Amino acid sequence: MTAHISTVAFEGAEARLIDVQVQIAPGKQAFNIVGLADKAVAESRERVRAAFAAIGLQLPFKRIVVNLAPADMPKEGAHYDLPIALGLMAVIGAVPMDALEGFAAIGELSLDGSIANVPGALPAAVCANAHGLGLICPHVNGPEAAWAGDLSLLAPDNLIQLLNHFKGTQVLTRPEPGSLLESESKLDLRDVRGQETAKRALEITAAGGHNLLMVGPPGSGKSMLAARLPGLLPPLSAHELLETSMIHSIAGLLERGQLSRARPFRSPHHSASMAAMVGGGVKAKPGEASLAHRGVLFLDELPEFTAQVLDSLRQPLEMGEINVARVNAHVRYPARFQLIAAMNPCRCGSAGADGIACKRGPRCASDYQSRVSGPFMDRIDLQIDVPAVTPADLALPPAKEGSHEVAARILAARTRAETRNGGCTNAELSTQQLDHVAVPDRQGQALLQQAAETMGLTARGYHRVIKVARTLADLESSDDIRRLHIAEALSHRRGHASAYATSGRSIQTQAQIQTRAAWPPQR
């Protein structure tokens, strides 16, 4: 006799349905699990055996074979315990065979028969619902799985409760979804004194979904500015909320089924490995880049990251996803994040500071900044200098405009852009889309052509300037990209702007003067 019950295997941020086939046949006593199972799945034999003994069930003294189909797909994790146990219960008659037909199951068994929580309950529930199945999951995972929609959901604490439910002596009620936390940040832009140019760049970054690099001496406020970016971004939409929550579910980061509309903010240490940054490892898990999907990835002390780690981010910065190639499978993780990076101008941090000479000489800055490759830098839309804060700046009262006021302008600009762009931000526009929605006027095009030749912009850099200019126009509710928008966009490309200025064609044009007149806000 063979029993069937469904479970899931995880491929990146998605779940794939697996058929668990349990058979008891005559022969020498054995308990074999086949179907390309890893060590954790193979150890299910002992956990199931102990859990059965704890609730008063005994495995038959026959040959037990568990097949996880499709057999050529790798199976990882302890969540196969519960479906294997349920299949065995059906075969020995402890639960009706037809009771399992409409369900998938995930859960890890403890030796006392209780069902422990497992990661990935939300994508498992979404997969089950898509196939017209219900889900049996641990009680702790119930509020998380309930977010998947209107599906039959059982969330027992232990095997006894599940047995009683199928016998009709106990009714397991459907758990309610966990709480939805709104996007609220206690960090305010008013806390940052001075740095009005950097605040302007941060507003542009948030409005267009661009990447930003801040270069400045220690203590100039780079980390403070980066930490306040999530408070400027609009809350996640329903689709984005589901995307990010499924990734966090697989990583085991959802507590008590709580979802948050706040955009993710990840800030890994510069000692992070490539697997920790982009995912992978022996058991492929999402990395920091995927955990920051639809949010912010902040890399402080950028040159201290290894070149291998930084260059591994070049693909997701361009494509918005990460493909991890393994021997047995290829795993894809979504990774459309905003990169915010900060670095000192040199190793000792003094290069370029007013009145302070770098102790190691002029090569200190060039050697330190050369740790970041040119192709990586070319993918960063805005690159600005953040000078040291002066005592006069610290003595100023807080600005009248805080995060709330700036966020309102950003929301209006993003709404305008996404309506025009078909749902994507300006930073996500393709070259073909730019030709339709982001064409500069004649004077702006002339300035861009002149600057591109002098500054040595690559094709990617050329298009990124247009994207930033499109965002500047959206902040002004302008349909046209004018010369002043192109000029300000060029001024935010740090290394190129200085080269352009020294060539005699300064980009400190009328647009810069107008920008300074409107920024900072009156205190």
C-alpha positions as CSV (number, residue, x, y, z in Angstrom):
1,M,0.0,0.0,0.0
2,T,1.3,3.5,-0.9
3,A,0.2,6.8,0.6
4,H,0.7,10.2,-1.1
5,I,1.0,13.6,0.5
6,S,2.4,16.8,-0.9
7,T,5.1,19.1,0.5
8,V,7.4,21.7,-1.1
9,A,11.1,22.2,-2.0
10,F,12.5,25.7,-2.2
11,E,14.1,27.0,-5.3
12,G,15.4,30.5,-4.6
13,A,12.5,32.5,-3.3
14,E,9.8,30.2,-4.7
15,A,8.4,26.8,-3.6
16,R,7.9,23.8,-5.9
17,L,5.5,21.0,-5.1
18,I,6.9,17.7,-4.1
19,D,5.1,14.4,-4.0
20,V,5.9,12.3,-0.8
21,Q,5.2,8.6,-1.5
22,V,5.3,6.3,1.5
23,Q,5.1,2.5,1.0
24,I,5.2,-0.4,3.4
25,A,6.2,-3.7,1.8
26,P,7.1,-7.2,3.0
27,G,10.7,-7.8,3.7
28,K,13.5,-7.2,6.2
29,Q,12.8,-4.3,8.5
30,A,14.2,-1.1,7.0
31,F,13.4,2.6,6.7
32,N,14.8,4.2,3.5
33,I,14.4,7.7,2.1
34,V,15.2,8.1,-1.5
35,G,14.9,11.0,-3.9
36,L,18.2,13.0,-3.7
37,A,17.7,13.9,0.0
38,D,20.4,15.7,2.0
39,K,21.6,14.8,5.5
40,A,18.8,16.6,7.3
41,V,16.1,14.8,5.3
42,A,17.8,11.4,5.8
43,E,17.8,12.0,9.6
44,S,14.0,12.3,9.5
45,R,14.0,8.5,10.1
46,E,15.1,8.9,13.7
47,R,12.9,11.9,14.4
48,V,9.8,10.2,13.0
49,R,10.6,7.0,14.9
50,A,11.0,8.8,18.2
51,A,7.9,11.0,17.7
52,F,5.8,7.9,16.9
53,A,7.0,6.3,20.1
54,A,6.2,9.4,22.1
55,I,2.5,9.4,21.0
56,G,2.0,5.6,21.3
57,L,2.4,4.6,17.7
58,Q,4.8,1.9,16.5
59,L,6.3,1.5,13.1
60,P,5.6,-1.9,11.5
61,F,8.4,-4.4,11.3
62,K,8.5,-4.3,7.5
63,R,10.3,-2.5,4.8
64,I,9.4,1.2,4.7
65,V,10.4,3.2,1.6
66,V,9.8,7.0,1.3
67,N,10.2,8.4,-2.2
68,L,10.5,12.2,-2.7
69,A,9.4,12.9,-6.3
70,P,10.7,14.2,-8.6
71,A,13.7,12.1,-7.6
72,D,16.3,14.2,-9.5
73,M,15.6,17.4,-7.6
74,P,17.7,18.1,-4.5
75,K,15.7,18.0,-1.2
76,E,17.1,20.0,1.7
77,G,15.8,20.9,5.2
78,A,14.0,19.3,8.1
79,H,10.5,20.4,7.0
80,Y,10.0,17.0,5.3
81,D,9.5,15.3,8.8
82,L,5.8,16.1,9.0
83,P,4.8,14.9,5.5
84,I,6.8,11.7,6.0
85,A,5.1,11.1,9.4
86,L,1.6,11.8,7.9
87,G,2.2,9.4,5.0
88,L,3.2,6.7,7.5
89,M,0.1,7.3,9.6
90,A,-2.0,6.9,6.5
91,V,-0.4,3.7,5.5
92,I,-0.8,2.1,9.0
93,G,-4.4,3.4,9.3
94,A,-3.9,6.0,12.0
95,V,-5.5,8.6,9.8
96,P,-7.8,8.1,6.9
97,M,-6.0,7.8,3.6
98,D,-8.3,10.3,1.8
99,A,-7.8,12.9,4.6
100,L,-4.4,13.9,3.2
101,E,-5.4,14.3,-0.5
102,G,-6.2,18.0,-0.3
103,F,-3.2,19.1,1.8
104,A,0.5,19.8,1.6
105,A,2.5,19.7,4.8
106,I,5.7,21.2,6.2
107,G,7.1,20.9,9.7
108,E,10.0,19.5,11.8
109,L,9.3,16.9,14.4
110,S,10.7,17.0,17.9
111,L,11.4,13.7,19.7
112,D,8.3,14.3,22.0
113,G,5.9,14.5,19.0
114,S,5.6,18.3,19.0
115,I,5.9,20.1,15.7
116,A,8.7,22.8,15.5
117,N,8.6,25.8,13.3
118,V,10.4,25.8,10.0
119,P,11.4,28.6,7.6
120,G,9.5,29.2,4.3
121,A,5.9,28.8,5.5
122,L,4.7,31.8,3.4
123,P,6.0,30.6,0.0
124,A,4.9,27.1,0.9
125,A,1.4,28.3,1.5
126,V,1.4,30.4,-1.7
127,C,2.5,27.3,-3.6
128,A,-0.1,25.1,-2.0
129,N,-2.8,27.7,-2.7
130,A,-1.8,28.0,-6.3
131,H,-2.3,24.2,-6.7
132,G,-5.7,24.2,-5.0
133,L,-4.3,22.6,-1.8
134,G,-4.5,23.4,1.9
135,L,-1.5,23.4,4.1
136,I,-0.6,21.7,7.4
137,C,2.2,23.6,9.2
138,P,3.5,24.1,12.7
139,H,1.4,26.3,15.0
140,V,4.1,28.9,15.2
141,N,4.1,29.3,11.4
142,G,0.3,29.5,11.2
143,P,-0.1,33.3,11.3
144,E,2.6,33.6,8.6
145,A,1.0,31.0,6.3
146,A,-2.4,32.7,6.7
147,W,-1.2,35.6,4.6
148,A,-1.2,33.4,1.5
149,G,-5.0,33.9,1.1
150,D,-8.1,31.8,1.4
151,L,-6.8,28.3,1.8
152,S,-7.5,25.5,4.2
153,L,-4.9,25.8,6.9
154,L,-4.2,23.5,9.9
155,A,-1.6,24.6,12.4
156,P,-1.2,22.0,15.2
157,D,1.2,22.1,18.1
158,N,1.9,18.4,18.0
159,L,0.9,15.1,16.3
160,I,-1.7,14.3,18.9
161,Q,-3.8,17.4,18.0
162,L,-3.5,16.5,14.3
163,L,-4.6,12.9,14.9
164,N,-7.6,14.1,17.0
165,H,-8.6,16.5,14.3
166,F,-8.7,13.8,11.6
167,K,-10.6,11.5,14.0
168,G,-13.1,14.3,14.6
169,T,-12.5,14.5,18.3
170,Q,-10.9,17.9,18.1
171,V,-11.3,20.9,15.7
172,L,-8.3,22.9,14.7
173,T,-9.4,26.4,13.9
174,R,-7.7,28.4,11.1
175,P,-5.1,30.8,12.5
176,E,-5.5,34.5,11.8
177,P,-2.8,36.3,9.8
178,G,-0.1,38.1,11.8
179,S,-0.1,41.8,12.3
180,L,0.9,44.2,9.5
181,L,3.4,46.8,10.7
182,E,3.1,50.1,9.0
183,S,6.2,52.0,7.7
184,E,7.3,54.3,10.4
185,S,10.8,55.6,11.1
186,K,12.0,57.5,14.2
187,L,15.0,58.8,12.3
188,D,14.5,62.3,10.9
189,L,16.5,64.4,8.5
190,R,16.3,67.2,11.0
191,D,18.9,65.3,13.0
192,V,21.5,65.9,10.3
193,R,23.1,69.4,10.6
194,G,24.5,71.0,7.5
195,Q,25.2,68.7,4.5
196,E,22.5,70.3,2.4
197,T,24.0,69.1,-0.8
198,A,24.0,65.6,0.5
199,K,20.4,65.9,1.6
200,R,19.5,67.0,-1.9
201,A,21.3,64.0,-3.3
202,L,19.5,61.7,-0.9
203,E,16.1,63.2,-2.0
204,I,17.0,62.5,-5.7
205,T,18.1,59.0,-4.8
206,A,14.8,58.2,-3.0
207,A,12.7,59.8,-5.7
208,G,14.2,57.9,-8.6
209,G,15.3,54.6,-7.0
210,H,18.9,55.5,-7.8
211,N,22.2,54.2,-6.3
212,L,24.3,56.6,-4.3
213,L,28.0,56.9,-3.2
214,M,29.0,59.3,-0.5
215,V,32.7,60.1,-0.1
216,G,33.9,62.1,2.9
217,P,36.0,62.1,6.1
218,P,35.0,60.2,9.2
219,G,32.2,61.9,11.2
220,S,30.8,63.8,8.3
221,G,27.4,62.2,8.6
222,K,27.4,59.6,5.8
223,S,26.0,56.8,7.9
224,M,23.4,59.1,9.4
225,L,22.2,60.1,6.0
226,A,22.0,56.5,4.8
227,A,20.0,55.4,7.9
228,R,17.4,58.0,7.1
229,L,16.8,56.9,3.6
230,P,14.1,54.2,4.4
231,G,12.1,56.9,6.2
232,L,12.0,58.9,2.9
233,L,10.8,55.9,0.7
234,P,7.2,55.2,0.2
235,P,5.8,52.0,1.9
236,L,5.8,48.7,0.0
237,S,2.9,48.0,-2.3
238,A,0.9,44.8,-1.8
239,H,2.9,43.0,-4.6
240,E,6.3,44.2,-3.2
241,L,5.2,43.2,0.3
242,L,4.6,39.7,-0.8
243,E,7.9,39.5,-2.7
244,T,10.0,40.7,0.2
245,S,8.1,38.7,2.8
246,M,8.6,35.4,0.9
247,I,12.4,36.0,0.8
248,H,12.5,36.9,4.5
249,S,10.3,33.8,5.2
250,I,12.8,31.5,3.6
251,A,15.6,33.2,5.6
252,G,13.6,32.6,8.8
253,L,13.3,36.4,9.5
254,L,9.5,36.6,10.0
255,E,8.6,36.6,13.7
256,R,5.1,35.6,14.7
257,G,3.9,36.0,11.2
258,Q,4.4,39.8,11.3
259,L,4.8,41.6,7.9
260,S,6.1,45.1,7.6
261,R,5.4,47.7,4.9
262,A,8.7,49.4,5.7
263,R,11.3,48.8,3.0
264,P,14.2,46.5,4.0
265,F,17.4,48.2,5.2
266,R,20.4,45.8,5.2
267,S,23.9,46.9,6.4
268,P,26.4,44.0,6.2
269,H,29.8,44.3,7.7
270,H,32.7,44.7,5.3
271,S,34.0,41.2,6.3
272,A,31.0,39.6,4.6
273,S,31.8,36.8,2.2
274,M,30.5,36.5,-1.3
275,A,28.0,33.8,-0.3
276,A,26.7,36.0,2.6
277,M,26.3,38.9,0.2
278,V,24.7,37.3,-2.9
279,G,23.5,33.9,-1.5
280,G,24.6,30.4,-2.0
281,G,26.7,28.1,0.1
282,V,26.2,24.4,0.8
283,K,22.5,25.0,1.4
284,A,21.6,27.9,-0.9
285,K,20.1,30.7,1.2
286,P,19.3,34.3,0.1
287,G,22.1,36.7,0.8
288,E,22.1,40.3,1.9
289,A,21.5,41.6,-1.6
290,S,18.2,39.5,-1.8
291,L,17.2,40.4,1.8
292,A,17.4,44.1,0.7
293,H,15.1,43.4,-2.3
294,R,12.8,46.4,-2.8
295,G,14.7,48.3,-0.1
296,V,18.2,49.6,0.7
297,L,21.6,47.8,0.8
298,F,24.0,50.0,2.7
299,L,27.7,49.3,2.3
300,D,29.7,51.3,4.7
301,E,33.5,51.5,4.3
302,L,33.1,50.4,0.7
303,P,36.8,49.8,-0.2
304,E,37.2,47.5,2.8
305,F,34.9,44.9,1.1
306,T,36.9,42.4,-1.0
307,A,37.0,43.0,-4.7
308,Q,35.3,39.6,-5.3
309,V,32.3,40.6,-3.1
310,L,31.8,44.0,-4.7
311,D,32.1,42.7,-8.2
312,S,29.6,40.0,-7.4
313,L,27.0,42.8,-7.1
314,R,27.5,44.0,-10.6
315,Q,24.9,41.6,-12.1
316,P,22.1,42.4,-9.6
317,L,22.8,46.1,-9.9
318,E,22.1,45.8,-13.6
319,M,19.5,43.0,-13.8
320,G,17.8,43.1,-10.4
321,E,18.3,39.4,-9.7
322,I,21.0,36.9,-8.7
323,N,21.6,33.6,-10.3
324,V,23.5,31.1,-8.1
325,A,25.0,28.2,-10.1
326,R,25.3,25.0,-8.2
327,V,26.3,21.5,-9.3
328,N,22.8,20.1,-9.1
329,A,20.7,23.2,-9.7
330,H,20.6,26.9,-10.6
331,V,18.9,29.1,-8.0
332,R,17.5,32.5,-8.8
333,Y,16.9,35.2,-6.1
334,P,15.3,38.6,-6.8
335,A,17.6,41.4,-5.8
336,R,16.3,44.8,-7.0
337,F,17.7,47.0,-4.3
338,Q,19.0,50.6,-4.0
339,L,22.8,50.6,-3.3
340,I,23.9,53.2,-0.8
341,A,27.7,53.2,-0.3
342,A,29.9,55.3,1.9
343,M,33.7,55.6,2.0
344,N,36.5,57.7,3.3
345,P,38.6,59.6,0.7
346,C,41.7,57.7,1.7
347,R,43.0,55.1,4.2
348,C,43.6,57.6,7.0
349,G,40.5,59.6,6.1
350,S,42.2,63.0,5.8
351,A,42.6,63.5,2.1
352,G,40.7,66.5,0.8
353,A,39.8,67.8,4.2
354,D,40.2,71.5,4.7
355,G,43.4,72.4,6.5
356,I,44.4,68.7,7.0
357,A,47.1,67.0,4.9
358,C,47.0,63.3,4.3
359,K,49.9,61.7,6.3
360,R,50.7,59.2,3.5
361,G,50.8,61.6,0.7
362,P,48.8,62.0,-2.5
363,R,49.0,58.3,-3.4
364,C,47.0,57.4,-0.3
365,A,43.7,58.5,-1.8
366,S,44.3,57.0,-5.3
367,D,45.5,53.7,-3.9
368,Y,42.5,53.5,-1.5
369,Q,39.9,54.4,-4.0
370,S,41.3,52.1,-6.7
371,R,40.2,49.1,-4.5
372,V,36.7,49.7,-6.0
373,S,36.7,48.7,-9.7
374,G,35.7,51.1,-12.5
375,P,32.8,48.9,-13.8
376,F,31.3,48.8,-10.2
377,M,31.6,52.6,-9.9
378,D,30.0,53.0,-13.3
379,R,26.8,51.5,-12.0
380,I,26.4,54.1,-9.3
381,D,24.1,57.0,-10.5
382,L,25.1,59.7,-8.0
383,Q,28.6,60.1,-6.6
384,I,29.0,63.0,-4.2
385,D,31.6,64.5,-1.8
386,V,30.4,64.9,1.8
387,P,32.7,67.4,3.5
388,A,33.3,67.5,7.2
389,V,30.7,69.3,9.3
390,T,31.9,72.6,10.7
391,P,31.2,73.9,14.2
392,A,29.0,76.6,12.6
393,D,26.9,73.8,11.1
394,L,26.5,72.1,14.5
395,A,25.4,75.3,16.1
396,L,22.5,75.8,13.6
397,P,19.0,75.1,14.7
398,P,17.2,72.1,13.2
399,A,15.9,72.6,9.6
400,K,12.2,73.4,9.2
401,E,11.9,70.5,6.7
402,G,12.3,67.0,8.0
403,S,11.8,63.6,6.7
404,H,8.0,63.9,6.6
405,E,8.0,66.9,4.3
406,V,10.7,65.5,2.0
407,A,9.0,62.2,1.8
408,A,5.8,63.9,0.6
409,R,7.7,65.3,-2.4
410,I,9.4,62.0,-3.0
411,L,6.0,60.2,-3.0
412,A,4.6,62.6,-5.5
413,A,7.6,62.3,-7.8
414,R,7.6,58.5,-7.7
415,T,3.9,58.3,-8.3
416,R,4.3,60.5,-11.3
417,A,7.2,58.4,-12.6
418,E,5.6,55.0,-12.0
419,T,2.3,56.1,-13.7
420,R,4.3,57.3,-16.8
421,N,6.8,54.4,-16.8
422,G,4.3,51.5,-16.4
423,G,5.0,50.8,-12.8
424,C,8.8,51.1,-12.6
425,T,11.0,53.7,-11.1
426,N,13.3,56.0,-13.3
427,A,16.3,53.9,-12.3
428,E,14.7,50.8,-13.7
429,L,14.0,52.3,-17.1
430,S,15.4,50.4,-20.1
431,T,17.2,52.2,-22.9
432,Q,14.2,51.7,-25.1
433,Q,11.9,53.3,-22.5
434,L,14.3,56.2,-22.1
435,D,13.9,57.1,-25.8
436,H,10.1,57.5,-25.1
437,V,9.9,59.1,-21.7
438,A,13.3,60.8,-21.0
439,V,14.4,62.8,-24.0
440,P,16.2,66.1,-23.0
441,D,15.4,69.3,-24.8
442,R,17.8,70.7,-27.4
443,Q,19.9,72.7,-25.0
444,G,20.0,69.8,-22.5
445,Q,21.0,67.4,-25.2
446,A,23.8,69.7,-26.4
447,L,25.2,70.0,-22.8
448,L,25.0,66.2,-22.3
449,Q,26.8,65.5,-25.5
450,Q,29.6,68.0,-24.7
451,A,29.9,66.7,-21.1
452,A,30.0,63.0,-22.3
453,E,32.9,63.7,-24.6
454,T,34.9,65.7,-22.1
455,M,34.1,63.5,-19.0
456,G,34.6,60.3,-20.8
457,L,31.2,58.9,-19.9
458,T,30.5,55.3,-20.8
459,A,27.2,54.4,-22.5
460,R,25.9,53.2,-19.2
461,G,27.0,56.4,-17.5
462,Y,25.4,58.5,-20.3
463,H,22.0,56.8,-19.7
464,R,22.3,57.0,-16.0
465,V,22.7,60.8,-16.2
466,I,19.5,60.9,-18.2
467,K,17.7,58.8,-15.6
468,V,18.8,61.2,-12.8
469,A,17.8,64.2,-14.9
470,R,14.4,62.6,-15.4
471,T,14.0,62.3,-11.7
472,L,15.0,65.9,-11.2
473,A,12.3,66.9,-13.6
474,D,9.7,64.7,-11.8
475,L,10.6,66.5,-8.5
476,E,9.6,69.7,-10.2
477,S,6.5,68.1,-11.8
478,S,8.0,68.9,-15.2
479,D,7.3,66.8,-18.3
480,D,10.4,68.1,-20.1
481,I,14.0,67.4,-19.2
482,R,15.8,70.8,-19.5
483,R,19.4,71.9,-19.5
484,L,19.3,72.7,-15.8
485,H,18.2,69.1,-15.0
486,I,21.1,67.7,-17.1
487,A,23.6,70.1,-15.4
488,E,22.5,69.1,-11.9
489,A,22.6,65.4,-12.8
490,L,26.2,65.8,-14.1
491,S,27.2,67.6,-11.0
492,H,26.4,64.5,-9.0
493,R,29.0,62.4,-10.7
494,R,31.8,63.1,-8.4
495,G,35.0,62.0,-10.3
496,H,33.7,63.0,-13.7
497,A,32.5,66.3,-12.5
498,S,35.9,67.4,-11.2
499,A,37.5,66.3,-14.5
500,Y,35.0,68.3,-16.5
501,A,35.5,71.4,-14.4
502,T,39.3,71.3,-14.8
503,S,38.9,71.1,-18.5
504,G,37.5,74.7,-18.6
505,R,33.9,73.6,-19.1
506,S,32.5,74.0,-15.6
507,I,29.1,72.4,-14.9
508,Q,28.5,75.0,-12.1
509,T,26.0,76.6,-14.5
510,Q,22.8,78.5,-14.0
511,A,21.2,75.3,-12.9
512,Q,23.6,75.0,-10.0
513,I,22.9,78.6,-8.9
514,Q,19.2,78.0,-9.1
515,T,19.5,74.8,-7.0
516,R,21.5,76.6,-4.3
517,A,18.9,79.3,-4.2
518,A,16.1,76.7,-3.5
519,W,18.2,74.5,-1.2
520,P,18.6,74.3,1.7
521,P,15.1,75.1,3.0
522,Q,14.8,78.2,5.2
523,R,15.7,77.4,8.8
